[in-house]
Amino acid sequence: MNHIIKKTALTALLTTAPVVAFASQNSGQWEGKMNDAWLDGKIETIYLMNENLNPFKIDTQVDQGNVTLTGKVDSDVEKQLAGQLAKGVDGVKGVNNQLVVVADGEHADRQKDGSSFMDKVKAASTTASVKTQLFMQKDVTATDINVDTSTGGVVTLSGSVGSDAEKDLAVAVASRVDGVTKVIDNLTVSAEAAHS
């Protein structure tokens, strides 16, 4: 009986040792893949929350912190915006923007208001950053808050929140985002928002 126990223990040791050795030797590789997956998810979430991009037309692949963007967008503005948003994510080492512009006629229309191409990109990027930060706050109902950014980093918050404290927190969060120079508070406190 004792011989059987020893044999079973030896078999278990011999079969699990290579797995443990493999896991320890490849832990860095595994952590790298987990980090890439986390970056991929974060970038796709930012695209999903950005009203200027169609996230379903943009594919992201991350390999060792390097992002490759493929797919189709409607304008150069969208292509540049997608690249800038990906570059702005902590942990991203580089971005290979292979997005294809399929309809560039929209580019000129977007600049009729006198703002430059880069102003549009910066404003859209700031809006996305503010929305991301609001979504990360458990005490803020970010889905009820509209964020608009105008030239110069002026952010306007509108919509309904459940309390004065939530309103103050949303304004404070927005004002701390890089690129925001001023926050215009058009939020309203609503009893209905408090129960949603």
C-alpha positions as CSV (number, residue, x, y, z in Angstrom):
1,M,0.0,0.0,0.0
2,N,2.8,2.3,0.9
3,H,4.5,1.5,-2.4
4,I,1.4,2.5,-4.3
5,I,1.2,5.8,-2.4
6,K,4.8,6.6,-3.2
7,K,4.4,5.7,-6.9
8,T,1.3,7.9,-7.1
9,A,3.1,10.8,-5.5
10,L,6.1,10.4,-7.8
11,T,3.8,10.3,-10.9
12,A,2.0,13.4,-9.7
13,L,5.3,15.2,-9.1
14,L,6.7,14.2,-12.5
15,T,3.6,15.3,-14.4
16,T,3.1,18.6,-12.6
17,A,6.7,19.7,-12.4
18,P,7.0,20.5,-16.1
19,V,3.8,22.5,-15.9
20,V,5.1,24.5,-12.9
21,A,8.4,25.0,-14.7
22,F,6.7,26.1,-17.9
23,A,4.4,28.5,-16.0
24,S,7.4,30.1,-14.1
25,Q,9.5,30.4,-17.2
26,N,6.6,31.9,-19.2
27,S,5.1,34.1,-16.5
28,G,6.6,37.2,-18.1
29,Q,5.1,36.2,-21.4
30,W,1.7,35.5,-19.8
31,E,1.7,38.9,-18.0
32,G,2.6,40.6,-21.3
33,K,-0.4,39.0,-23.0
34,M,-2.7,39.9,-20.2
35,N,-1.4,43.5,-20.4
36,D,-2.0,43.6,-24.1
37,A,-5.5,42.3,-23.7
38,W,-6.2,45.0,-21.0
39,L,-4.8,47.7,-23.3
40,D,-6.9,46.4,-26.2
41,G,-10.1,46.5,-24.1
42,K,-9.3,50.0,-22.8
43,I,-8.8,51.4,-26.3
44,E,-12.0,49.8,-27.6
45,T,-13.9,51.2,-24.6
46,I,-12.6,54.7,-25.4
47,Y,-13.7,54.3,-29.0
48,L,-17.1,53.0,-27.9
49,M,-17.7,56.1,-25.8
50,N,-16.5,58.6,-28.4
51,E,-19.4,59.9,-30.4
52,N,-17.1,60.9,-33.3
53,L,-16.0,57.4,-34.1
54,N,-17.7,54.2,-35.1
55,P,-16.0,51.6,-33.0
56,F,-17.5,48.7,-35.0
57,K,-15.4,49.8,-38.1
58,I,-12.1,49.9,-36.2
59,D,-10.1,46.8,-35.3
60,T,-7.4,47.0,-32.6
61,Q,-4.5,44.6,-32.1
62,V,-2.0,45.0,-29.3
63,D,1.3,43.1,-29.3
64,Q,3.8,43.9,-26.5
65,G,2.2,47.4,-26.0
66,N,2.3,48.2,-29.7
67,V,-1.1,49.0,-31.2
68,T,-2.1,48.3,-34.8
69,L,-5.3,49.9,-36.0
70,T,-7.1,48.5,-39.1
71,G,-10.5,49.0,-40.6
72,K,-12.3,51.9,-42.4
73,V,-13.2,55.4,-41.2
74,D,-15.1,58.2,-43.0
75,S,-12.5,61.0,-42.8
76,D,-8.9,62.0,-42.0
77,V,-10.2,63.5,-38.8
78,E,-11.5,60.2,-37.6
79,K,-8.3,58.4,-38.6
80,Q,-6.1,60.9,-36.7
81,L,-8.5,60.9,-33.7
82,A,-8.4,57.1,-33.4
83,G,-4.6,57.2,-33.5
84,Q,-4.3,60.0,-30.9
85,L,-6.7,58.3,-28.5
86,A,-4.8,55.0,-28.7
87,K,-1.5,56.9,-28.1
88,G,-2.9,58.6,-25.0
89,V,-3.6,55.3,-23.2
90,D,-1.0,54.5,-20.5
91,G,1.1,51.5,-21.4
92,V,0.9,52.0,-25.2
93,K,4.4,52.1,-26.7
94,G,3.5,52.9,-30.2
95,V,0.6,53.1,-32.7
96,N,0.6,51.8,-36.3
97,N,-2.4,53.5,-37.8
98,Q,-3.4,51.5,-40.9
99,L,-7.0,52.8,-40.9
100,V,-8.3,53.5,-44.5
101,V,-10.3,56.6,-45.2
102,V,-13.3,55.7,-47.4
103,A,-15.1,59.0,-47.8
104,D,-12.9,62.1,-47.4
105,G,-15.6,64.6,-48.4
106,E,-16.6,65.0,-44.7
107,H,-13.2,66.5,-43.8
108,A,-13.9,69.9,-45.4
109,D,-17.4,70.1,-43.9
110,R,-16.1,69.7,-40.4
111,Q,-13.9,72.7,-40.7
112,K,-16.5,75.2,-42.0
113,D,-16.8,76.6,-38.5
114,G,-13.2,78.0,-38.7
115,S,-11.5,75.6,-36.4
116,S,-8.4,73.8,-37.6
117,F,-8.0,70.1,-38.2
118,M,-5.9,69.6,-35.0
119,D,-8.4,71.6,-33.0
120,K,-11.1,69.1,-33.9
121,V,-8.8,66.2,-33.0
122,K,-7.8,67.7,-29.6
123,A,-11.4,68.6,-28.7
124,A,-12.6,65.1,-29.6
125,S,-9.7,63.5,-27.6
126,T,-10.5,65.7,-24.6
127,T,-14.2,64.8,-24.7
128,A,-13.2,61.1,-24.8
129,S,-10.8,61.5,-21.9
130,V,-13.4,63.3,-19.8
131,K,-16.1,60.6,-20.5
132,T,-13.6,57.9,-19.6
133,Q,-12.8,59.5,-16.3
134,L,-16.5,60.0,-15.5
135,F,-17.2,56.4,-16.2
136,M,-14.5,55.3,-13.8
137,Q,-16.3,57.2,-10.9
138,K,-18.7,54.9,-9.1
139,D,-20.5,57.9,-7.6
140,V,-21.2,59.5,-10.9
141,T,-23.9,58.3,-13.4
142,A,-21.8,59.0,-16.4
143,T,-24.4,57.7,-18.9
144,D,-26.7,60.7,-18.0
145,I,-23.9,63.3,-18.5
146,N,-23.2,64.8,-21.9
147,V,-19.7,66.1,-22.6
148,D,-18.9,68.7,-25.3
149,T,-15.5,70.2,-25.8
150,S,-14.9,73.4,-27.8
151,T,-11.7,74.9,-29.1
152,G,-9.2,75.7,-26.4
153,G,-10.2,72.9,-24.0
154,V,-13.4,74.4,-22.8
155,V,-15.6,71.5,-21.6
156,T,-19.4,71.8,-21.1
157,L,-21.2,69.3,-19.0
158,S,-25.0,68.9,-19.4
159,G,-27.6,66.4,-18.4
160,S,-29.1,65.3,-15.0
161,V,-27.4,64.0,-11.9
162,G,-28.9,62.8,-8.6
163,S,-27.4,65.2,-6.1
164,D,-25.3,68.3,-5.6
165,A,-22.5,66.1,-4.5
166,E,-22.6,64.1,-7.7
167,K,-22.7,67.4,-9.7
168,D,-19.6,68.8,-7.8
169,L,-17.7,65.5,-8.3
170,A,-18.4,65.4,-12.1
171,V,-17.1,69.0,-12.5
172,A,-14.1,68.3,-10.4
173,V,-13.3,65.1,-12.4
174,A,-13.6,67.0,-15.7
175,S,-11.5,69.9,-14.6
176,R,-8.6,67.5,-13.7
177,V,-8.4,66.0,-17.2
178,D,-5.3,66.9,-19.3
179,G,-6.2,69.5,-21.9
180,V,-9.2,70.9,-20.0
181,T,-8.8,74.7,-19.4
182,K,-12.4,75.4,-18.2
183,V,-15.5,73.5,-17.2
184,I,-19.0,75.0,-17.9
185,D,-21.5,73.4,-15.5
186,N,-24.9,73.0,-17.1
187,L,-25.8,69.9,-15.1
188,T,-29.2,69.9,-13.3
189,V,-30.0,68.0,-10.1
190,S,-33.0,65.7,-10.6
191,A,-34.8,63.5,-8.2
192,E,-35.5,61.1,-11.1
193,A,-31.7,60.9,-11.8
194,A,-31.1,59.9,-8.2
195,H,-33.3,56.8,-8.5
196,S,-32.1,55.7,-11.9
